[in-house]
Amino acid sequence: MDKPFTLSYLLLVGLLPTLAAGSDPVGQPFKIPSVRAGVDFSADGSYIGMVVECGSRSSNDRHVEIRILDAHTMKPIKGKTPLPWNRQFPAFSDLEVTWSPQSAEIVVAYYRKEAAMRSCEIWDVRSGAQLDSFNVMPWRPARPACRWDLNGEYILTVAAEDAPSGSSRPVLMRYDVAAKSLKKLSLTIDGNVSAYDSDGEHASVFVSIASPSTGSEGGTMSKVYRFREGAPSGELVCELPQVEVLAASPDGSHIACIVLAPGVGMHRSHSLYVIDAARNSSALVSDLDMTRSAKWCPDGSRLAFIRNLDLWVYEVSTERLNRIPASAIHPWSVFWDRDDFSLWTLGGGTKLLKRVDGDWETKYELPEAR
């Protein structure tokens, strides 16, 4: 029987909403270089990775790079070319990096405009060898690009497939790392996949499928389904406003969903729901605020997120919310230390800060552009 999927350890999970070019999540000008995507530890806590935008301050000649830090020394790992963290990728390439559960391999996924394909390269971090690669036609609304399974044997992705009607439809694809083969899972997905995540305990995948609302407010509604291994169709878990981010807890018992409130304009609010996957019920945790970057603690007991300019922690067992002041450091995203479960944040797009004894300590700062 195939191994179940679990929440992988991502460097880029798509947990930040799409950023306007030239501005941070609240519209302020950003510096070059700056981190343009979520930051996270590898599974064993040895590394911290990020995607950094670089280039000229005075021109549009910009690119993105992978930056991997040694979590103990906080110094970048260099290595020799052709390692992917020594390469420059186009700014439009939707670059994402995903660690394997053993932290020995990474998948570097990026969009190739000239081929209209997403390339997924598998690299051995320690030896610097490229192990394999595969290409898919991306279903671009879906985030993240890839997920690893619990034992690092498979990689899951959402791809586009031509339908008999002539249009495209989303399909779940699974890459077998040992066999170096890619196959389509026998799941019928009827609709537009906006986000997905995997459940390691029950061999299932949670998928958010969006469709236009028929209500008076209009907008888009999302239905969150659970697709179990071997089942031809999904089981409806709940229905929410337009889901932009979906993140399952490590044990698959709860799902965090960041949704876009109905309405029009650029400054629409985001709300955060936490779904009890066993009971198929949802709880509104943060309503009509600038909510972003939801991240589960490694043991699944707490969920950290940013609301306006502060960090908040939701405790699943008590349903309590705890506020952590952070407006002075301008947090962009939040992630957890895998050793002591302390909070880290990306401040202003250029600093990595750790919460120590009730205060924020700067652990790494991007160098100024040359």
Buried (B, 14 or more C-beta within 10 A) or exposed (E): EEBBBBBBBBBBBBBBBEBEEEEBBEEEEBBBBBBBBBBBBBBBBBBBBBBBBBBEEEEEEBBBBBBBBEBEEEEBBEBEEEBBBEBEBBBEBBBBBBBBBBBBBBBBBBBBEEEEBBBBBBBEBEEBEBBEBBBBBBBEBBBBBBBBBBBBBBBBBBBBBEEEEEEEBBBBBBBEBEEEEBEEBEBEBEBBBBBBBBBBBBBBBBBBBBBEBEEEEEBBBBBBBBBBBEBEEBEEBBEBBBBBBBBBBBBBBBBBBBBBBBEEEEEBBBBBBBBBBEEEEBEEBBEEBBBBBBBBBBEBBBBBBBBBBEBBBBEBEEEEBEEBEBEEBBBBBBBBBBEEEEBBBBBBBBBBBBBEEEEBEEBBEBEEEE
